[in-house]
Amino acid sequence: MFTGAKNNGFRVPTEREVTCIGHGATACMAAIRTWNTPGLLVVPGAAADCESIRSGLWGQPVNSATTLVFVGVGLWLLRSRPWTGTALVATGLGSFLFHGPMPSGNEWAHDFTLVWLLAVMAGEGTRFEKLSRLPGLVIIAVTTAVLPITADPIAVVLTVAILWFAIQRRPVPLGPLLLIGVAGIYGRLGATGGLLCDPASIWQPHAVWHLGAAAAVGWLGLRTPLERTPRL
């Protein structure tokens, strides 16, 4: 994620933020030069989710706009799945900060809200349900703030737990699982340096991932409480 300081209205990357994923040194130097282009900041290496970064509230316009789908689906789920809905709204807001205005701490906001959503989903219907709610939010927020490197491993463990519980349900929710799986693979192919990465395109695979993930969580939310995973 690009979070450099501003200079004359444009973001200036710090040295540690210049990473080249799938690009050589020449492309990296070209990226540094284009950061000085007024109005448009094309970052082929530092923006992990490919899309060009503009100045202002909607840094990555397509990626940031689609994060609001998480918010919409979360609000829709508030009545039937209040904690999942709340966590999904938080995830959408954290993701918007990450892809949009990119203030200080945006990566932390993105990571801890997403991990909390996974924790709430993994804990639903189990003896860890209450722990995954407000206590989980506090624990995850503090842990990822102190040790940011823990966010990805925790997310992987929680994702495995969600899948494990999902395949034990009857009927198995194949539709949502396939949707989020296909959207995830497609999104990875469109990451910076990926086969489908086109920074200037209005069609962004990472944005498709946002839409697929939000739809899959909403689809799972249609299931009644009687269809939850049996308590452990």
N, C-alpha and C positions, 0 to 999 in steps of 0.2 A: 504494500500500500504506500502511496505517495503522500507524505505529510510535511513537505519542506516548508521553510519559512517563505514569507511573501516579500517581493521587491517590486515596487512600482505597479502593484496590482497583480503581479504574476508570481506563482510559486517557484521558489528556487530550491532545488534538491540539495540535500546534504550529501556528503561523499558516501556515507554508509547506505544511502537509499538507492544508489546507482547499482543496480544488479542487472545482469544480462542473462536472461533465460532463453536459450535457443538462439542467441545472437553472439557474434564475435565482438572483438574490441572496436572494430570500425563502426559497427552499428551502435555500439554504446556511445562512442564519441559523437555520432550523428544525433543520438537522442539528446545528449547534453546541449548540443547546439540548438536543437529545435525547441528546447525549453525557453529560449529567448525570443521565440516567435510570438509577436503580439496576438492575443485573442485565443490561440489554440496551443495547448501543450501536448504534443504527441510523445508518449513515453512508451516505446516498444519493449523496454526491459523492466522498468521499475514498477509499472502497474501490472500486478499479477493477473488481473482479470481482463487484460487486453485493451479495453476501450480507451480511446483518447481522453485526456483530462483537460477540461476547460476551467477557466477561472470562474469563481462564483459558487452559488448554492448548489447547483447541479453539476458537480465536478465531472462525473461520468453520467451524462444525461440518461441514457437508456438503462444502464445498470441501476442508477439511483431511483429512477421512476418506478421500475418494477419491484423495488423493495417495498413500496407502498401496498402491493398486493398482499404481503404478509400482514400488514396492519388491517386491511379490509377483511381478510379471512379470519383473523384473530377476533375482530369485533363481532363477526357473525357467529363465532364459536362461543362467545362469552356466556350465553344462556345454557347451552348443553354441556360444554366443557370449559367452565370458567377459568381454571388454571392453565389449561392448554391455550385457551384464547388469549389470556393475559401474557403468557410467555411468547406467543406468536406475535402479538403487538410489539412487545419489547424487542424481539428479534428484528422486526421490520424497522423499528426506529434506530436500533444499533447499526443495522446494515445500511440504512440511509446515511447516517453520519459517516460511515466508512466509504461509501461510493459518492456521496454528494459533497457537502462543505468540507469534510476532512479536517475537523478541528483536532487539537491535541487530545490524545486519548481515544481517537476514533477506532483504532484497531482493538483496543481493550473492550470498548463498548460493543463492537461487532462480535468478538469472541465469547465474552461471558454471557451475553443474551442468547446466543445460539446454543452454547453448552447447557444453559439453564433450560431452554426449550427441550433439548434432548433428555435432560434429567427428569423433567415433568412427564414427558411421554413414556420414558422407561419405567417410572415409578407408579404410573396410574394402575390402580387395581391390585397393587402389591403392598406388602407391609411397609415399604419405603415411601408410600404415597405422600404422607405428611412431611416427611423429611425432605422430599424433593421440591417442596413448595417454597415458602419463605426461608426456612433454614438453608435449603439448597441454593437459593438465590444468593444469600449472604456468603455462604461458604465458597461458591464458585466465583463470585465477584472478587472476594479477597484473594483467593488462591491465584486466579489469573492475573490479578494486579501485581502481586508479589512475585509470582513465577509465571510469566507469560508463556513460557515454553510448555507448560502443562496443558494448555487449552486443547491442542490437537490430540494428544494421547487420551485425555478424558473423553473427548468427543467420539473417538473411535470406540472406546469401551462401551459408552452409552448407546452408540449406534448398533453395536453387536447385540446388546441387551434388548433393544427395541425389536430387532429382527428375530431374535430367539423367542421372545414373547409372542410376536406376531404370527410366527409359523405354528405356534401351539393353539392358536385360536381356531374355532370352527364356525363358519368356514374361514379358511385362510384368506386374508385380504390381499389377494394377488394383484388386483388392479392398482391400488395405491403403491404397493411395493415395486411393481414393474414401472409405473410412472416415474417414481422418484429415482429408480435405478437408471432408466434411460436418460432422464434429464441430467442426472449427475455425470454420466459418461459423456454426454454431448457437451455439457459445460466444461469438462476437463479438456476436451479436444479443442475448445475455443479459448483456453487460457493463453497467456502471453507465450509466444513461441510455438503454440500448438498449430495443428493442421488447419483449423477453422478460424484462426485469429485474424481479424481485419479491424484494426483500431478505428478506422474512419467509418465503418459500416453502421447503419442503423439497426442491423440484425446482429445482436450480440448473444453468443451461446451462453454466457454467464447469466444474462437476463432471462433466457429460456429456463435455466436452472432455477432461478428465483420463482418463476411462474409454476414450474412443475412441482417444486418442493412445497409451495404454498397450497397448490391444488391437492397434493397427496395428503397433507396434514388435514385439510378440510374434509377430504373424502373419508379418511379414517374417523374423523369426528362425527360422521353420520351414523356410526355404529352406536347401538344403544348400550347402556351400562351393563345389561345382561350379557353382552358379548365381550366383555373385558377379559383380559387374561386372568385365569384363576389365581387367587392369592397364594403367595409363597410363604 
